[in-house]
Amino acid sequence: MRAVLVIALAAFSAFAPQAAAQDENRRRLAGELTVMAGDLRRLEAAAESPLRLEGLRARLAGALASLPLLLRQAASDATAVPAMRDAFARHDWQSLGTRLRELRDKHPFDAGSLVPGRPTSAWLRAGEALHRQTCAGCHDAPAVDTQLPALNLFEQARQMPREEFAARLLLGVRGDRSTAYRNPFSDLELAALQAYYEQGRADAVPAPQR
């Protein structure tokens, strides 16, 4: 399986220079701001269970705690963060959203290296191999009675903006201490996963040509 994955990833290795050229600190900051905006949107909608809403609030609180460090690493100004934390403490989602949009305008997330154009069958097979090896165990049958379940990735790719989904893939698992870890994937692998999930269903990958 690993050999198949390596061969398939080589089919689109020409995309690597674009990803490598991006400043990683700035990209991770922009990705975090994009994910925060997605979480805030779900909080404002209040369409999920109380347990899930509690998890979103906890995750936003954690993101606001680490945001000054991300801004400093990206050589940016962190003076907006105290007001954002104050708005969060007051559950003033409108004010928090306004300040978050201002930061996102300064630090837009460029998902170009992670959002595929027209994926080949080799590309999709690479994504399928990665999904089966590292993602399916948790995401194909998520535990729904937790604050931040590992949701079905095909559904998430269909339901949220492509940019946000790409940012969530870049930043890795976004959970509590029992599930969170640094993203283990390269940009090429993330691109393969993005293509595979956007295909829409697990049985849609074309069979390899013989």
FIFI-697949 format. One record per residue (C-alpha): x, y, z negated. Coordinates in steps of 0.5 Angstrom, whole numbers, plus 2048, in hexadecimal, padded with zeros to 3 digits. Example, Ala and Ser with C-alpha at 12.3 -4.5 7.8 and 13.67 -1.06 7.14 Angstrom:
BEGIN
819,7F7,7F0;
81B,7FE,7F2;
//
This chain:
BEGIN
800,800,800;
806,805,7FE;
809,804,805;
802,805,809;
802,80C,805;
809,80E,806;
808,80C,80E;
801,810,80E;
804,816,80A;
80A,817,80F;
805,818,815;
804,81F,812;
80A,820,80F;
80B,826,813;
806,82A,80E;
80B,82A,809;
80F,830,80A;
809,835,80A;
808,832,803;
80F,832,801;
80F,839,803;
80A,83C,7FE;
80C,83E,7F7;
80A,839,7F2;
809,83E,7EC;
804,842,7F0;
801,83C,7F3;
7FF,839,7ED;
7FD,840,7EA;
7F8,841,7F0;
7F6,83A,7EF;
7F4,83A,7E8;
7F0,841,7E9;
7EC,83D,7EF;
7EB,837,7EA;
7E9,83C,7E4;
7E4,840,7E9;
7E1,839,7EB;
7E0,837,7E3;
7DD,83E,7E2;
7D8,83E,7E8;
7D6,837,7E5;
7D5,83A,7DE;
7D1,840,7E0;
7CC,83B,7E4;
7CB,837,7DD;
7C8,831,7E1;
7CC,82C,7DE;
7CB,828,7D7;
7CD,82C,7D1;
7D3,827,7D0;
7D6,829,7D7;
7D5,830,7D6;
7D9,830,7CF;
7DE,82C,7D3;
7DF,832,7D8;
7DF,837,7D3;
7E5,833,7D0;
7E8,833,7D6;
7E8,83A,7D8;
7EA,83C,7D1;
7F0,838,7D2;
7F1,83B,7D9;
7F1,842,7D6;
7F6,840,7D0;
7FB,83E,7D5;
7FA,843,7DB;
7FF,848,7D8;
804,843,7D9;
802,842,7E0;
802,849,7E2;
809,84A,7DF;
80C,844,7E3;
809,847,7E9;
80C,84E,7E7;
805,851,7E6;
801,856,7E1;
7FE,852,7DB;
7FA,859,7D9;
7F3,856,7DB;
7F3,850,7D7;
7F1,853,7D0;
7EB,856,7D3;
7E9,84F,7D7;
7EA,84C,7D0;
7E6,851,7CD;
7E0,850,7D2;
7E1,848,7D1;
7E0,849,7CA;
7DA,84D,7CB;
7D7,848,7D0;
7D7,84E,7D5;
7D8,84A,7DB;
7D6,850,7E0;
7DC,854,7DD;
7E1,84E,7DD;
7DF,84D,7E4;
7E1,854,7E6;
7E7,854,7E3;
7E9,84D,7E6;
7E7,84F,7ED;
7EC,855,7EC;
7F1,850,7EA;
7EF,84B,7F0;
7F0,851,7F5;
7F7,852,7F3;
7F9,84B,7F3;
7F5,847,7F8;
7F5,840,7F9;
7F8,83E,800;
7F5,837,800;
7F8,836,808;
7FD,831,806;
7F8,82D,802;
7F2,82D,806;
7F3,829,80D;
7F1,82B,814;
7EF,825,818;
7F2,81F,814;
7F4,819,818;
7F2,812,816;
7F9,811,813;
7F8,817,80E;
7F1,814,80C;
7F4,80D,80A;
7FA,811,806;
7F4,814,802;
7F1,80E,801;
7F7,80A,7FF;
7F8,810,7FA;
7F1,810,7F7;
7F1,808,7F6;
7F8,809,7F3;
7F7,80E,7EE;
7F0,811,7EE;
7EA,80C,7EF;
7EB,809,7E8;
7E8,80F,7E5;
7E5,813,7EA;
7E1,80E,7EE;
7DD,80C,7E7;
7DD,812,7E3;
7DB,812,7DC;
7D6,817,7DB;
7D5,818,7D4;
7DB,81C,7D3;
7DD,824,7D3;
7E1,823,7DA;
7E0,81D,7DD;
7E4,81B,7E3;
7DF,81C,7E8;
7DE,819,7EF;
7E3,81C,7F4;
7DF,81B,7FA;
7D9,81F,7F7;
7DD,824,7F4;
7E0,825,7FB;
7D9,826,7FE;
7D7,82A,7F9;
7DC,82F,7F7;
7E0,834,7FC;
7E6,831,7FF;
7EA,836,7FC;
7E8,834,7F5;
7E9,82D,7F7;
7F0,82E,7F9;
7F2,832,7F3;
7EF,82D,7EF;
7F3,827,7F2;
7F9,82C,7F2;
7F8,82D,7EA;
7F7,825,7E9;
7F2,822,7E4;
7EF,828,7E0;
7ED,824,7D9;
7EE,824,7D2;
7F4,821,7CF;
7F3,81A,7D0;
7F2,81B,7D8;
7F6,821,7DA;
7FD,820,7DD;
801,824,7E2;
7FF,823,7E9;
803,81D,7EC;
802,81E,7F3;
806,822,7F9;
803,827,7FD;
803,821,803;
7FF,81D,7FE;
7FA,822,7FC;
7F9,824,803;
7F7,81C,805;
7F3,81C,7FF;
7EF,822,801;
7EE,81F,808;
7EB,819,805;
7E6,81C,800;
7E4,821,805;
7E2,81B,80A;
7DC,81A,805;
7DC,812,804;
7E1,80D,802;
7DF,808,808;
7E0,80E,80D;
7E8,80D,80E;
7E9,80A,815;
7ED,804,816;
7F4,804,818;
7F5,803,820;
7F9,7FC,821;
//
